Amino acid sequence: MEYGYVKVRAASPELRVADAEYNAAQIANELNRAAEDGVQLLVFPELSLCGYTCGDLFLQESLLGACEEALGALVRGSAGKKTLFFVGLPLSADGKLYNCAAAVCDGALLAVIPKTFLPNYNEFYECRHFVSGEGETRTIRVAGQEALFGTDILFRDAAMPAFCVGCEICEDLWVPQSPSVFHAAAGANIIVNLSASNEIIGKSDYRRLLLRSQSAKLLCGYVYSDAGEGESTTDMVFAGHNLIAENGVLLSESELFSGNCADGEIDVEMLENERRRTNTFRSRQEGYTVVPFSSFCAPCKLTRRIDPFPFVPKGKELEARAELILSMQAHALKKRLSHTHAKTAVIGISGGLDSALAFLVTARAFDLLEKDRKEIVAVTMPGFGTTARTRGNSLLLMKTMGATAKTVNIVPSVRRHFKDIGHDENALDVTYENAQARMRTLILMDIANKTGGLVIGTGDLSELALGWCTYNGDHMSMYAVNSSVPKTLVKSLVAYEGERLGGKTKEVIDSILNTEISPELLPPDRAGHIAQKTEDLVGPYELHDFYLYYAIRRSFAPDKIFFLARNAFGEKYDDKTLFKWLKNFYRRFFAQQFKRSCIPDGVKVGSVSLSPRADWRMPSDASSAVWMKRLDELEEKIGKADA
């Protein structure tokens, strides 16, 4: 598939215990269906050719021979099918019996992987029949052909090298030093597990936790196929709990006892990026054999949901996350206030979202310090573009929160400044706008000096990414509590705090949430409404936050980001709109780095920060040519598609 995605499936076809011919037919049917669906990687359960619960029948030559014959039939029947699949069987080699996974693709038996760790506790007694497969990789004869045999074997797609697969079997995952640890270090981005994990109360939760943890620790995708319908229920029952995880996230799972598959797409390109970024992820390839194969190369059609709001938690998680973020912001500010022995906190309140969030965080910090909120000096500074609504909201928020409110009309000062520098007030240009922003910052700084306080910054992460701030104006403060909070998350945090506080505070916060985002630096319209709407000028923040996440957190190329945006926002924005603002994002991001290179301290609360002292180090004069070339190529493709 395109853009680094690999289509995977974990399947648990119905089986008959000890009937290898029947089971192979069920597996073949599933393989045919998977090939038609474009599945590139398919995993079947442990010992799926005969069933996990054969007991002492594993020692019967007839069963072992039937399993080899069935495997041979599957290999021959897979010719022409580009799906790499893993099937389980008992295999006798060199006078020993092994619990194995056979890797097959396009009519070839690529290798056989023996199980390393054999459980022999509680209901399990595998050591009665099998031996561990630890040892050097060698060649054995299986189903009439030569095949590699060993645990240290990886499978790599010739056309997509990042599609690299390692295999372990059931208990191998549950031990302290899983084979998958070494597979990942050797280059496997996807681990498959052929399992026969019986069901007991609470085990499915533990299984999910185990997969999520292993995939997160190894920065890999994990495909887990579990034994299900047809296994003997003498003393155990199997639920066919199939799971797919990717870097700590559960992408897909089948319901217990449903007989369904788990399907998903694993982003191996993203996993490669994560490993490059994480310098503690160390490679160790010694002793490994890499077996090449060729899979599908088809256009990418995702079934996984692409979240349009990657920074904003969902459902019940939102409240807990909002509380944590606000606490992090407040405790960070508390430390800075106490360390500097600040008597006051000085903050400009515009009636907008960002200043509301910073103000609410400041109030929390003062509560933690057991300081009177009256020592928060909240300043509203109406200018040429201030509307009655935002000014009223500013004053009401200050009152309900118990701060000391100040109003400083900046119009006379700015007019004097225009006269000093010879600027025509009727020229509504960048000088007209930035003079107001810088005047407001000057006022706040001087009030902070006068009251022995700190100026609390209000600008957010999205504004920093776009450079949507005035250099040495709202760009500057003494501590920037919102600097790693993207705009889409700001709304959620402010809404949460409004609900928590209730009463008059909630009412004014609701009004702020329903106000257009604007710096209010240009005069309002004739009706007194906001005329300068930020998202009309720089683009929708929901798009820019999406682009920011995938460009910076995931390091994706512009064409892949556009592909994901189409999946996330296709019903809301057309291709031309998505592309327009994507190109604008990259243009502004590169051009405005000089502002980010000298921003004040501010607490990091999420996975993305643009602080030059934390996550993001970029020269201010870096060229955007490489990214713009990719965008030009993308624009050409969009044009051809429209034609």
N, C-alpha and C positions, 0 to 999 in steps of 0.2 A: 504494500500500500504506500501511498504518498506521505510526505511530511514526517516520516519516521514512525508511523503507526503500524503495529502488527496485530492482525485480527486473530484472536485466540479463543479456544473453546475447551471447557472441561466437561466430559460426557460420562454418564454412567448407564450404559444400555442394560436392559434386563438380561440376566444370564441364568444358566442351569448349572448347578454345581457338578463339576467333573465332566461336562459335555463340551469339549473343546470345539468340535465342529459347529455346534449350534451357536456357541458364544462368538466364534470367529465370523459367522454369518451376520450376527447382530452388530459386531464391530465394523464389518465391511459396509453394512447399510448406513451406519453412522458416518463412516468415512466418506461415502458417496455424497451424503447430504451436506457434510462439511465442505467438500470440494465445490459443490454447486453454490454454496453460500460464500465462497471466497475465503474460507478459514485457512490461515497460514500455519497455525500450530494447534494441534489437537491432542488432548491427553485423556487416556483411559485409566481406570482404577488399577490398583495393585493386583497382580495375579488374575487379571481380567479374562484371560483365555480359559481358565479353569474354575475360578472362584477362590477366594481367600480361605474359605472354611472347609477345604477338602480333608484336613486332618492327615491321618496316616496314609491316605490315598496318594499323597505327594511322593511316597516311596514306591509307588507302583510303576513299573516300566511302561505299562500300557498307557497310563495317563501322561507320562512324560513324552512318550512318542507321539501321542495324539496332539499334544500342545505344540511340538515342533512342526508337525505336519500342518497344523492350523496356522502357525506363524508363516510357514512357507507359502501357503495359499494367500494370506494377507499381503505378503510382500509382492507376489506376482500380480495380485489384483489391484495393487496400488499404482501400477505402471500408468503413466500419463497424468497422474494426480500430483500436483505440486504442494500438497499439504504434508508438512512434517508431523508425524504422529508417533506417540509412545504407547505401547501396549505391554501389559504385564504377563509373565509366565514363569513357571519353575523350569530350571535348566540344569541339566547334568553336564559337568565339564571336569575332566581330570579326576574322575572318581569322587567328586563332591557335588552336592546339590545346592543351587543358588536361587534366591528370590530375585528375579531380574525384570528390567525394563528394556524392551527392544525398541530402538529408534529406526523408523522406516520413512522413506520418502521416494516417490516416483519410481517404484519397482526395485528399490535397493534397500537392503538391510545395512544401515549405516554403522551401527554398533550395538553392543549389549552392555547395559549398566547393571551390575549386581548391587544388592542392598548392603549397606555397611553395618548398620546397627540393628540387631535382631532382638526384639523384646521377648523376654522370658519371665514376665511377672504378671500377677493377677490372671486375667483371662487369656493371656498370650503365652504361647509355648513354641516359638519359631525355632529355637535352638534344637528342638527335638528332630527337626527335619533339615534345616538349612545351615550353611556356614556363611560367615561374613565374607564380603567380596573385596576386602582390603588387599592391596598388593599392586604390583606393577601392571600396566596395560600390556595385554598380549593378544595374540590371534587364536581364535578357536573355530571349530567347524560347527555351524548351526544351520539346521534346515537345509542341508545340502550345499552350503556355501561358507566361505571364509568370512569371519567378522571380527572386528576389534572387540575386546572384552576388558572392562576395567571401569573404575570409578572416575578417573581423572581424564574425562573426555568431554569436549565441548563441540557444539554443532553451530556452524556459522554460515549464514546465507551469503553466497558469493556476490549477489547484487546489492545487498544491504548489510555491510559488515557489523553494524550495531545490533542487528538481529542475531544474537549469539545466545545459545541455550545450554544450560547445564541441568542435569537430572539427579534427583534423589528420591528415595522411596520411603514413604510413611514415617516410621520411627526416626529416620535420619533427620527430620525436621525438629523432633521433640528433644533432642539431646543438646548438651552445652556447646559442642563443637560440631555443628552440622557440616556435612559435605558442601552444602550450598555456600558456606562462608568462603571456602577455598575456590569453588566454582566462580563466585563473583569476583574474587581477587584476581582470578585468571582471565576474566573478561566477559563472563556470562552476564547479560543484562536481563535475561529471563530465566527463572528457575521453574522447572516442572516437578510436580510431586505426584506419583502414582500411589494412592493410599487406600487402605481398608480400615478406616477408623470407625469402630462400632459406636453406637449412640447410647449415651447415658445422660442423666440430668446434668445440665450445666456444661457439657462438653462442647456443644456448638459455640457457646460464647468464648470458651477458651481457645477453640480452633481459630475463630476470627481474630482474636487478640494475637495469637501466635503468628498468623500469616501477616497481619498488618505490621507487627513488630519486626519480623524477619525481613520483609520487603523494605521497611524504612531503614533498618540497620545496614542492609546490603545495597541500598539504593538500586533496587531491581523491581522487575515485575515478577509475580509469583502465581502460577497456575496449578491449582490443587484439584485433583479428581478423586472422588471418594466412592467406595463400593456401596451399592444400593440394592435394588430389587433383585431377588433371586438367590442371594446368599443364604446359607443355612441359618435358621433361627434357633438351633438347638440350645445355645446358651447366650447368644448375642443377636442384636438386631442392627441393621445397617440402613442409614437414611439417605445415602447419596448426596451428602452435603458438599456440593461443588463450589469452589471459591476462586475469585481472581482479585489479586491485590496489586497495587502499584505504589511504591514509595510511601507506604504507610496508609494508603487510602484503599478501602474496599470498593472495587469497581463493580463487581457483580457476584451474586451468589444464587444458588438454587434453594428453593424451599425444601425443608426436610421431608422425605418420603414422597416428593413430587415426581421423581423420575426425570426432571428437567435438566437441561444443560445450563452451565454458566457461560455467558458470552461477553466478550469485551474487546477493546482495542488498547494495547499497551504502547505507550509512547517511548520507544527506545532512544529516540533522539534526545528527549528531555532527560532520560536517565543518564545518557552519556554526558550531557551538559552538567548535571548535578555532580557527577563523579569528578569531572574536570575542576569544578568550582570548589569541591571539598578536598583540600590538600591532605587531609588525614586518611583518605581512602587510598590505600596502598595496593599496588598491583603485585602479583606473584604468579608468574606463568610457568615456572619450572616444573617439569614432569608432566605437563598437560599435552594431550594430542587434540588438535582441532580438525574436525571432519567437515568438509564443505558440503553444502546442498544448495539447491535452487528452488525458491518458492515463487508464489504469485507476485506479479508486479502490476497491480490494478489500481485504478483511481480510488482515492480514499473516500469512503462513505461512513461517517461515524454513527455509531449507535449510542456511545457514551454522551452524556449531557455535558455541554460546555457552559459553565456558569457565567452569565453575563456580569455578575458582580463578585469577582474572585476575592475581594477584600472584605466582603460583608458576610458574617456567619448567618446560618439559616435556622429557622424554627426555634426550638427551645434553647439552642446553643447561643443565640443572639444575646439574650439577657445576661447570661453568665459571662460571655466574652466582653460585653459592654461594661459590666461592672469591673472586670479585671483591668481593662484598658484605662478606664477612668481612675482606678486605684493606682496603676502604674504612673500615669501622668501626675497625679496628685502627690504621690510619695516622692517622685523625682523633684518636683517643684518645692516640696517641703524641705528636702535636703539642701537645695540651692538657697532658699530663703534663710534657713537656719545657719548655714555655713557663712553667708555674707552678712549675717546679723541685720538683715533688712527689716526696717520698721514697717514699711508699707509694700504693697504690690500695686503698680500703676498699670492700668490696662485701658486701651481705647475700645469703646463699645459702639459698633456701627449699626446695630440692629440686624446684622447678618449672622449666618451660621457659625463662621469661624470664631468671631469674637465672642459669641454666646458660649461655644464650647470652652474656649480658653478661660472665660469668666467663671463658668461652672467648675472647672478644674481648680481654679485659684481658690474658690470658696471651699472646696474640699480640702485643699492644702492648709488653709487657715484653720479649718476645723481640726485637722490632725495636729496642728501646732498649738491648739487651744488659744488662738488669737482672735480678737474681736474682728468680725467682718467689716466693721467701719474703717479698719485700717487698709481695706482694699479701696484704692482711689480709682473709681470708674469714671472715665471721661468720654463724653460724647462731643464730637467736634464737627458740627454741621458746616457744610461748604456749599458750593454752587449747585451740587447735584443731590443734596440730601432731601429726601421726601418726608412729609409729615408722618407717614406710617413708620418708617425705620427709626426716625428720631423718637417717636412716641414709644415704640417697642424698647428702644435703648433705655429710656428713662424708667419705664415700668419694670424692666428686668433688674436694673440697679436697685430700685425700691424694694421689690419682693425678696431680693437676696440680701438686703441689709448692708449694702456697701455705701461708701461716701460718694455721692454723685456730684460731678462737675460738668458744666457745659461751657465750652470755649468755642465761640464762633470764629472760624478761621478766615472768613471772607475778608475782613478788613486787613488782616496780616498778609494774606496772599495778594491782595490788590497792591499793597505797599511794595511787596516783593516784585510784582510784575512791573511796577514803576521803576524800581531799582535796576532791574535787568533789561528794561526797555521792551517788555512783551505786551502785545495788544491783547486785551482781555477777550476780544471777540474772536481771536484765533484759537479755536477749540482743538488744539493739537497736543502732542505728547508733553510739551512744556506746561501747557495749561493743566493737564491732569497730574503730572508728577510733582509739580510745585505744591499742590494740595496734599499729596501723600507725604512729601518730605516735611511740610509744615506740621502735619499732625504728629509725625515722629519726633520732631524737634520739641513740640509742646510736651509730649509724654516724657521724653528724656529729661527735660528741665524740671518737670513736676517731680519726677523720681529723685533728682538731685535735691530738690527743695524739701522733700518729705523723707529723705533717707531710704528710698525704696528701689525696687527693681522694675523695669519695664517688661511686661509679659507679652511675648510675641503671639500673634494670632494666626499667621499664615500656615497653610496646610501643605501636605506632600504633593498634591496635584498641582498646586500653584507653583511649587518649586520645580516640578518636572517641566512645566510649560514656561517657566520664567515669568509668570503672570503676577509680578510684584514690582514695585518701584525700587530700584537700587538705592540703598541708603534711605529708603522711605519705610514702607511697611515690611520691606525686606529685612529690616534691622530691629533688634530688641536685645534684652539682657538675658532672657531665657525663653526658648520657643517651644512651648508645650505641645503644639499641634504639628510639629515639623515632620513627623512620620505617620500622620493620619491622613489617608486620602479622602477626597471630598465625599465620595459615596458612603464612606464609613462615618464621616463627621455627622451626616444627617441622622444616622442610626444612634449614635452616641448622644446627641442632643435630645432626640426623641425619647430615648431611654431615661435620661436624667429628668426630663420633664414629667414623665410618668411617675418616677420615683418621688419627686418632690411634691407633685400635685398642686392643687389650689390655684392661686393667682399666677404662680410661677409657670405652671403647666399651660395656662391660658396664653401667656405672652410667648412662651416657647412654641406653642402651636401656631401662633401668628407668624413668628420668625420662620418656621419651617415652610410656611406657605407664601413666603416672600421671594420674589425673583432674586437670583444671585447677581450682585452688581457691586462694583467699587464705588458707585455713585460719584463719579468725578466729572460727569457732564450734566448739564441742566436737565431737569425732568421735562416731560411733555406738557402740553398746555393744560391737561387735566390734573397735573401734579403727580403723575405716576412715573416710575423708573423708566428712563429712556435708554440707558446704557446697560444692556443685558449681556453678561459675560459669555454665556453659552452661544449667543448669536455671533460673537466675535472670535472665540477660540475653539468652539465646538462643544458638544455635550460632554459633561464630565464623566458620564457613565462609559462613554467610549474611550476617553483619555485614560481613565483608571484601568480599563481593560487592556489597552495598549501598553500602559506603564508596567502592569504586572507581567505580561508575557515578554515584553522587550527587555526588562531589567531583571526580574526575578527568574525568568526561564531562559533568557538569552536567545529567544527565537528570532528567526529572520523575518523581515516584513511580509513575505508572501505567506508564510505559515500563520502569522498573526492575523492576516487578512482572512485566510481560510477559516480560522477559529472564530473570528468576528462574524463571518457569514453564518456559521452554525449557531452562534449565541444570539445574534441580533437580526437575522435574516428577515424576520417577519415585521421588524420595526423600521429598518433602514435599508435602502437599496445599495447596490454595489458602489455606485458613484459616490454616495454620501460616506459610506464606510471608508473608501479609499481617500477621499478628500481630507478627512480628519486624521487618518493614519499618516498621510504625507505631512500634514501640518504638525502632527505630534513630533515626528522625527526632525523636521526643520527647526521647530522651537527648542526641542530638547538639546540639540547640538549647539544652537546659537546662544542659548542662555546658561551654559555651564558656568560662565564667569560669576554669575550670581550665587550659584551653589557652592563655589569654591571658598566663599567667605561668609557662610551663614553662621548665626550664633549657635551655641549649644542647645540641644533639644533631645528629649528622651526618645529612644527607639522602642516602639511598642509592637511592631509587626515584622514580617519577613522582608520588607523593602524599606530601606532608608537611603537618602541621597546626601547624607552628611559626609563631607570630605574626611572626617575623623572616624567614620564607622564603615559603612558598606561600600561607598561609591568614591572611587578615585579616578578622575578623568581630567586630562588637560583641557583648559578652557579653549585652546585653539585647535582641537582635534577636528579633522576633516570628516564631513558626513558623506563623502563621495561614494563610498562602497554601498552604503544603505540607500542613497538616492538612486544609484544605478539599479539596485534591486527593485526599487519602487517604480522606476521608469519601465522596467521590463514587465512588472506586474500591471502597470497602467496599459501597456500595449496589449497584454492578454485580455484584460477587461474590455478593451475596445473591440478586439476581434470577436469576443463572445457576444457583445451587443450587436455587432454587425451580422 
